[in-house]
Amino acid sequence: QVQLVESGGGLVQPRGSLRLSCAASSLRFNAYTWGWYRQAPGPGKARELVASISFRGNTNYADSVKGRFTISRDNAKNTVYLQMNNLKPDDTAVYYCNRDPSFDFWGQGTLVTVSS
């Protein structure tokens, strides 16, 4: 089974920046489109895809993060990154990486809290 290990979250003030990393133990890492997902706190909040990157490096972003977040990948390291700038309180969530479309299992995620 693929292991997904996210890191880099923390507490940051509004307009601050964070860089998330995800190490994926997949022999087919290079072939997949990878995504960053997030799930905000509170009942009924669904996990949403916020950014994805294809094996060719083509990227897509949710409207809510476009222009602020940048997804990238390092195929030699089986790692996906999410650079998050100009963070807002609404970005507070647990962030997960997974294939797009996702596997039926998830890593532990990394918590991002945007608050003054």
C-alpha positions as CSV (number, residue, x, y, z in Angstrom):
1,Q,0.0,0.0,0.0
2,V,1.2,3.5,-0.8
3,Q,2.2,5.6,2.2
4,L,1.5,9.3,2.3
5,V,3.3,11.5,4.8
6,E,2.4,15.2,4.9
7,S,4.3,17.8,6.8
8,G,4.9,21.5,7.1
9,G,1.7,22.7,8.7
10,G,1.5,25.0,11.7
11,L,0.1,28.2,13.1
12,V,0.5,31.3,10.9
13,Q,-0.8,34.8,10.9
14,P,-3.1,36.1,8.2
15,R,-1.1,37.1,5.1
16,G,1.6,34.7,6.1
17,S,3.1,31.8,4.2
18,L,3.7,28.1,4.7
19,R,5.2,25.3,2.5
20,L,3.7,21.8,2.8
21,S,5.5,18.7,1.7
22,C,4.2,15.2,1.0
23,A,6.4,12.1,0.6
24,A,4.7,9.3,-1.3
25,S,6.0,5.8,-1.3
26,S,4.7,4.8,-4.7
27,L,6.6,3.0,-7.5
28,R,4.3,4.7,-9.9
29,F,4.7,8.2,-8.5
30,N,5.9,9.7,-11.8
31,A,2.8,8.5,-13.7
32,Y,0.2,9.9,-11.4
33,T,-1.5,13.3,-11.1
34,W,-1.1,14.4,-7.5
35,G,-3.3,16.7,-5.5
36,W,-3.5,18.6,-2.3
37,Y,-6.8,18.4,-0.5
38,R,-8.1,20.0,2.6
39,Q,-10.9,19.5,5.2
40,A,-11.9,22.5,7.3
41,P,-12.9,22.0,10.9
42,G,-16.5,21.7,11.9
43,P,-19.4,19.4,11.2
44,G,-20.4,18.7,7.6
45,K,-17.2,20.0,6.1
46,A,-16.2,17.9,3.1
47,R,-12.7,17.3,2.0
48,E,-12.0,19.4,-1.1
49,L,-9.3,19.3,-3.8
50,V,-7.5,22.6,-3.8
51,A,-4.6,22.0,-6.3
52,S,-3.4,19.2,-8.6
53,I,-0.4,18.6,-10.8
54,S,-0.1,16.2,-13.6
55,F,2.9,14.0,-14.5
56,R,3.6,16.6,-17.2
57,G,3.5,19.4,-14.7
58,N,0.2,20.9,-15.7
59,T,-1.5,22.5,-12.7
60,N,-5.1,23.2,-11.6
61,Y,-6.4,25.2,-8.7
62,A,-9.6,25.8,-6.9
63,D,-10.9,29.3,-7.3
64,S,-10.5,30.0,-3.6
65,V,-6.7,29.5,-3.7
66,K,-5.8,30.6,-7.3
67,G,-3.0,33.1,-7.3
68,R,-2.0,32.4,-3.7
69,F,-1.1,28.7,-3.7
70,T,1.4,26.9,-5.9
71,I,1.7,23.1,-6.3
72,S,4.9,21.5,-7.5
73,R,6.5,18.1,-7.6
74,D,9.9,16.5,-7.4
75,N,9.7,13.1,-9.2
76,A,13.2,12.2,-8.1
77,K,12.2,12.5,-4.5
78,N,8.6,11.2,-4.8
79,T,7.5,14.5,-3.2
80,V,4.7,17.0,-3.8
81,Y,4.8,20.5,-2.4
82,L,2.2,23.2,-1.8
83,Q,3.5,26.7,-1.4
84,M,0.8,28.8,0.3
85,N,1.1,32.6,0.4
86,N,-1.2,35.3,1.6
87,L,-3.0,32.9,3.9
88,K,-6.5,33.7,5.1
89,P,-8.4,32.4,8.2
90,D,-10.6,30.4,5.7
91,D,-7.6,28.4,4.7
92,T,-7.6,26.8,8.2
93,A,-7.9,23.1,7.6
94,V,-6.1,19.7,7.7
95,Y,-4.3,19.4,4.4
96,Y,-3.8,16.0,2.8
97,C,-2.0,14.9,-0.4
98,N,-3.2,12.1,-2.5
99,R,-3.5,11.0,-6.0
100,D,-6.1,12.7,-8.2
101,P,-8.4,10.8,-8.3
102,S,-7.6,9.8,-4.8
103,F,-6.7,6.4,-3.5
104,D,-9.2,4.9,-1.0
105,F,-6.8,5.6,1.9
106,W,-5.3,8.8,3.3
107,G,-2.3,9.9,5.3
108,Q,-2.6,11.7,8.6
109,G,-2.6,15.1,7.1
110,T,-1.0,18.3,8.4
111,L,-2.9,21.0,10.3
112,V,-2.8,24.6,9.0
113,T,-4.2,27.2,11.3
114,V,-4.4,30.8,10.1
115,S,-5.1,33.1,13.0
116,S,-3.9,36.3,14.6
